[in-house]
C-alpha cells in the first residue's frame, strides 16, 4: 500500500482529450519527464493508486497530454478527471538534479542556529522571482539558496540560516 508520506503532489488531471484515453495533466513539477519513472500515482477516492504511463506529450510548460496503460476510452479517461497526481519520493531522491520545490512541501524547516523546528512547509510560492516557503501557520520564509544550509530528504528537513527577527514579522 502506498502511503501519503512516500509521495508528493505534482499536479492534477483535467479533462479527457480525444477518444483514445488521453487526459490533460496540469503539473507543477516535471520530474516525471526527467526521471526514470514508469508510473504516476493518482488519488482515487482517498486511495493512492499507481498508473503506468504509456506515453505523454507536452502542450506547454505546465500542461501535458498523458495516456495511461489500460485507459483506452474517452469514458475511462473522463473517470480520472480531477484526480490529484503524485510522484514517489524514492524515485525523486535518485534524481541527480536534487529535490524539486514541489517535493519540499511537508518538510520541516529547522533553524540552524538552535536546531529548533520552525514549522512545516504547507506550500511553495514560486509566482515571483523571490521564491517563498509558506509554513502551515501562514508565515513566509525566503527559499533562498543563501539561507539553506542542508536538505535531508530522508528526515524531510531543511536546515536554514534564518535571519534574526524574520520569524517575528
N, C-alpha and C positions, 0 to 999 in steps of 0.2 A: 504494500500500500504506500502510495506517495504521500508524504507529509508536507504541510504548508511551509515548514521551516527549511525544507530541502529544495524549494523553488522560489523564484521571484517573478513578479509580473512584468511582462514586456509589451503587452498590448491587448487588443480586443478585436474580435471578429465582427465584421459588418455583414452586409447583405450578400446573398448568393450572387454569383456572376456567371451568366451563361447557363447552359443546361447540362454540363458535364461534371458538375460537382465542385467547381471552383468557388471560393469565398474570398471576399476582401478582408484584408488584415491590416488594421491600423496599428503600427508599432512605435514604441518609444526607444527600442534598443534593437539593433540589427545583429545581435550576437548569433542568431540562428543562421546568418549568412557567413559569418567569419569563423565559426567553429565547425567541428565535425559532428554536429548533432543530426541524427536521423529522424528525430521526432520533436514535437512540441507537446506541452501539457495543457489541456483545456479543463476549465472548471465547469462541470455539468451537474446541476442540482446539488452543489456543495461538495462534489467528489472530484478529485483531480484524476483525470484520465489521459494517458498518453495516446497521441495520434501520430502515426508515421507520415512523414512528408513524401509525397510522390514527386511534386515539382512546385516551383514558385517562380514568379517574375515580379520585378519591381515596376510600380506605376510612377512613383516619385520617391522622395527621401523618407517618407513616413507611411507609405501605403504599398502593399504588395497584394498580388492575387495568389492564393495558395490552394493547392489541390492535395488533399489527404488521401492516403490509401483507403480503399473500400468506401469512399464517399463519391459515388458516381452519378448522382442525380441532383437536379436543382432542389428537389424537395428535401433530400438528405442534407444538402449544404445549408438550406434555409433553417433547418433544425439547430444548426450551430450558431446562428446569428445571435450576437450579444454575449457570447462566451468570452470570459477573460482568458488570456493566453499567458502561460508561464513557461519559464525555462529552468532546467535543472542547475542548481548551484554547482554540483560536482563537475559538470562539463564546462561551465563558465570558469571555474577555478583553473582548469587546464589551459585556458586561453592565454596566449603569450602577450596579449595586449594589456593584461591586468583587468581588475574589476571595472565594469561599466557603472555609470551613475545610477541606472535603474537597479542594479544589483545591490547597491548600498542601502536601499530602503529597508528598514528593520534593524540596521546595525546600530550599536550603542556608540555614542560619542564619549570618549574618555579624555579628561583634561590631563595633559602630560605633566603639568606642574605638581599635581597631587594624586594622580591616578583615580580620581573620583569620576563616576559616571555622571555626565551632564544631562543626558537624555537619549531617547531613541529617535532615529530619523523616520519621520512619517512620510515625507516626500522630498523630492529634489526639484527646485525651481531653476530650470535652465532656460527660461524665456528671455533673459537678458544676458549681457556679456559677463556679468558677475553672478556666477552660479551660487545658489544658497541651499543649505540643508535646512529643511523645516522640521523642527522637532515636534513630537506629539503634543507638547504643551503650547505650541504656537511660536516659540522663539525661533529666530533665524540665525544661522551661523554661516559665514562665508566658507565655501568649499574650495578655498584657495590651496594650491599645491604648496605654497609657502607656509601654511599653517598645519598641514597634515604631516605628521611625523611618521606614522606607520598605519597600515591597514592589515588587519588579521582576519582573513576570510573564514578560518576555522572557528574562531571565537566570536565572529561577527562584531568586531570592534574597530573603531577608528581612533587612534591616539592623535590628539591635536594640541598645538600650542595656541591656546585661546588667549587673546589679549585681555589684560585685566580690565574689568568694567564692561566688557561686551555682554556678559550674561545678565547684567543688571539693567540693561536698556529696556 
